[in-house]
Amino acid sequence: MDEFVEAIINDNINKHQICINLSHRQLRILPPKIKLLKWIKVVLLNNNKLLFPPVELLSLSNTVTELILDDNNLTVFPADFGRFKALKILSISKNNIGVLPPEIGDLCCLKHLWLNECQLFELPKEVGNLIALQHVGLKKNKLQTLPKEFLSLRNLNWLNCCENEFSVFPNVGQLQQLKFLNLNYNKIDVMPTTLSGATQLYVLLLCGNQLKSFSDDLLLELCNIAKLDLRKI
């Protein structure tokens, strides 16, 4: 184990720091000693070589509020990680996870969820349980639809679904708090007849799609949006 990693953990034990930064360390596993950090709130593990989210962190599931696992070699997100009930920020972008377990819906305090470039084909319906969510990043996946339960995310105000496989506008038009929606570079050729439910929407990005027509009602609604990009490039 990298002596520098041991030194970081020992320093945290001595000072009771609430954040531990173990990013960019070429880590494949974590030292068992990390279980001793019962006060920790922020765990930064991005840009390592982890194959699995470290099970050592499960003993800290009652305190951790931010977990960053971007750019590792993860191929699975274990169901056990649904035990992180205090988690507010979860970022696992740039990992080939493919599928999320239903237990993702147990993260009841989650406000920010970053799942960019994860090779996701679908989201579990249980994502609709995450009613505290405000920001969701789903860029560069293989999504064709969002589950109907997505409409339960009544606090969601920022959603990025660019560079996916949507052919129909996703069912987000009734999310009343939604302000920013990025659907650039999908395959959308069908628009909803109205977005009247998304009363706060002020940025709508649809560049690089295959849009053909709009209803008159929708065109009137789009006139009220501050930034609208419909370019086909």
Protein Blocks (a to p, Z undefined) as FASTA:
>chain_A
ZZklmmmmmmmmmnopabdcfehklpabdcfklmmmmmbfbdcfehiabfbdcfklmmmm
mmmmbdcfehiabfbdcfklmmmmmbmbdcfehiaekpacfklmmmmmbmbdcfehklpa
bdcfklmmmmmbmbdcfehiabfbdcfklmmmmmbcbdcfehiabfbdcdfklmmkbmbd
cfehiabfbdcfbfklmmmbcbdcfehiabfbdcfklmmmmmmpmbdcfbfZZ
